Every structure is written in C-alpha cells, then in structure tokens.
Amino acid sequence: MSSLQGDTAFITGAASGFGLALAKELVSKGARVIMVDINDCSGVTSELNTKAGEIVAIAKKVDTTSWEAQLAAYEAGKEAFGRVDYFFANAGIAEHPWLPTFNVSTATERPITKPNTRTLDVNLTGQLYTAALALQVFERQGLNRHGFRGKLVMTASVYSFFPSIVMPMYAASKAAVVHFMRTAASMYAGKDVTVNCIAPSIFGELVFAERDLGPIELVVEQFLSLLGDNKDTGRAIVISGTEVWDQPKDTYKYELCKSAIDTVESTLAELFRVNVIYNRKTVCFNITFEASGVGVH
Ligand SMILES: NC(=O)c1ccc[n+]([C@@H]2O[C@H](COP(=O)([O-])OP(=O)(O)OC[C@H]3O[C@@H](n4cnc5c(N)ncnc54)[C@H](O)[C@@H]3O)[C@@H](O)[C@H]2O)c1
C-alpha cells in the first residue's frame, strides 16, 4: 500500500502546471484530491474518477482571493472525503503590470496612478487564506495515521530570495510567503502540524520552450517528499534545473536585533494571552506598534 493511500489533499491552482501534476500524482498514489482553481478542473476530475472507478477527485471553481469561496471548497471536500491531511497553497500568477513605464519625458503629462496589486492579492492574500484555513482545520481534526493533524505546503519561488527587476511585486509576494512559512512553522512546532515551502526556479513549457528548465516531476517529487510520515517543518526547498537544496535562513546581524525582537515577541505573547482571556468577557485591546515600542489602547 502506498504511504499516501487514502490521504486527502486540498490543492489550489490545480487546473494546470505544478498543481495539476501534483493532483494527478497524488491520485496515482491512492490519495484523494480537492482541485481548487479559478478555472474549471471538472474535466480532469471526471477522468480521474472514471479511471479509479470511484470518487477520488472533486473540482471547485474558486478565486483564492475569496476567503468564503476557499472555505466553501474545503467544506465540500470534507463532506466528500471526511478530512483533509494536506493543504497546498499553490495558486499564483506572474507580475501584472502595476506601474506605468518609467519615462521622464512624458511623466508630468500623466496622472499619478494607483498600482494594480492583483499579484499580491493572489500570491500572498490568497495563499494566506489557504494557510489560515489549513491551520484552523488542523486545530479541529485529530491525528491521522501518520501521526499528524495536517501538513501545509506553500509554493514560493527562487524570487523569494533574489530580487527581480521585471517582477518586483511577484518577488515581494514570494518573499513574504517564505517568511510567513518560517514563522508559522515556529508557531505550530510541537502541535503535530508541519509547514513548508517549495521554491522552484523557472519551470514551464511555453515561454521558455527552447531551454532545458528541469523536469516538472522533480518539483512534484519535492512536494511529495514532505507528506506522509515526514516530520520536517520550516523548510524552503529550492529546485533549479535538476538541483535541489534547502535555502538557509538569512541571519545576517540577527544577534544585534535579537534582544529587541525578543522583547516585542514576549510582550505581544503576553498581550495576546490577556486578549484571549478578556475576549470571553467581550473586552478587547487594540495593539499598535509605535517607534518607541508597543502600545495598548
Ligand atoms: N512555473 C514556474 O516557473 C514557477 C516558478 C516558481 C514559482 N512558481 C509558482 O508555482 C505556482 C504554480 O504555478 P505554475 O507554474 O504551475 O503556473 P500555472 O499558471 O500553470 O498554474 C497556476 C494555476 O493557478 C490558477 N490561479 C491563478 N490565479 C488564481 C486565483 N486567484 N484563484 C484560483 N486559482 C488561480 C491558474 O488558473 C492556474 O491553473 C504559483 O504560485 C507560481 O507562482 C512557478
């Protein structure tokens, strides 16, 4: 029996690319999948179900920037399969042009325009919605046969670590995903939950067809390596061509900032605990960060 037999995965961005390949691979290993995408996945789920002779995949047409739509997709998945062991926050888009081209000769004739933040909305807010969904689901369900409440895997990018002149908002969104993942892995340590990232370099057939960009199967293999009994958490696994490595944390000058960070962390930890207790009495604090420290109002 495959180690993933009977496990269930919620995959965003499942209509194409990594998400689609991952969904198919999971089903081939006996897992069930909730395929979530802004585009329709029902053709694929029909094929998978026909081949399996039972319902192993369901399709949910969802824009991941809608919390309500992601929640509804999870609820449909839970009804079909009972629980969700893995959440893949994978849906993402490349840069949408968000600022007009830099041109000093015409600049003063043009109005200053509001930026288009769709890249951030999908790549960061959408993935944080998936993460928030996963972590609350894990809190509510017991251990599976692997000994976990559940596992969250987010799709970052090499641009999480390296700047991009042509995709600054994309790079910002992907850097944020890795930083969130590392923080969440610490927050959920010891809670039978793992949180990791896959950070691919450039993979794809259309734009870069003339170059050998590495097999997509290698990316899928890395997703799968984090599932089942694997206890790893807080990893950012980079895949570039046929190379795979763990990207280390940037700890440059960390020691200099550590005491300030520790003070803020411990103060807020205390405040959040107080907040929880007082919330029961419907008393709530607003916490604000000021240059001089942390203020409570
Ligand atoms: N392909 C690469 O080279 C590469 C490299 C690094 C990271 N990534 C990341 O990998 C992830 C998957 O990308 P891919 O390469 O498979 O691309 P892809 O375009 O083949 O797949 C992305 C899927 O996400 C879906 N999607 C987009 N916006 C959505 C939304 N708002 N709600 C729901 N679904 C939405 C699309 O319909 C599509 O099916 C993305 O997060 C991407 O940023 C890709």
The ligand as a Gaussian input file, in Angstrom:
#p B3LYP/6-31G(d) Opt

LIG

0 1
 N        6.401000      27.831000     -13.324000
 C        7.408000      28.413000     -12.710000
 O        8.455000      28.628000     -13.297000
 C        7.295000      28.811000     -11.277000
 C        8.446000      29.140000     -10.592000
 C        8.366000      29.490000      -9.252000
 C        7.166000      29.506000      -8.632000
 N        6.035000      29.192000      -9.325000
 C        4.772000      29.208000      -8.579000
 O        4.170000      27.949000      -8.694000
 C        2.770000      28.096000      -8.508000
 C        2.062000      27.351000      -9.620000
 O        2.413000      27.963000     -10.826000
 P        2.534000      27.165000     -12.211000
 O        3.882000      27.387000     -12.735000
 O        2.049000      25.803000     -12.032000
 O        1.584000      28.084000     -13.081000
 P        0.234000      27.781000     -13.853000
 O       -0.189000      29.075000     -14.431000
 O        0.402000      26.606000     -14.752000
 O       -0.758000      27.354000     -12.682000
 C       -1.282000      28.279000     -11.792000
 C       -2.736000      27.951000     -11.576000
 O       -3.251000      28.876000     -10.615000
 C       -4.545000      29.249000     -11.054000
 N       -4.898000      30.542000     -10.467000
 C       -4.382000      31.748000     -10.758000
 N       -4.991000      32.697000     -10.032000
 C       -5.909000      32.063000      -9.271000
 C       -6.848000      32.505000      -8.316000
 N       -6.989000      33.796000      -7.988000
 N       -7.643000      31.597000      -7.723000
 C       -7.522000      30.278000      -8.052000
 N       -6.655000      29.805000      -8.954000
 C       -5.846000      30.696000      -9.549000
 C       -4.460000      29.302000     -12.549000
 O       -5.743000      29.226000     -13.161000
 C       -3.583000      28.103000     -12.844000
 O       -4.349000      26.936000     -13.062000
 C        2.491000      29.579000      -8.478000
 O        2.368000      30.010000      -7.132000
 C        3.739000      30.173000      -9.109000
 O        3.996000      31.486000      -8.680000
 C        6.075000      28.843000     -10.638000

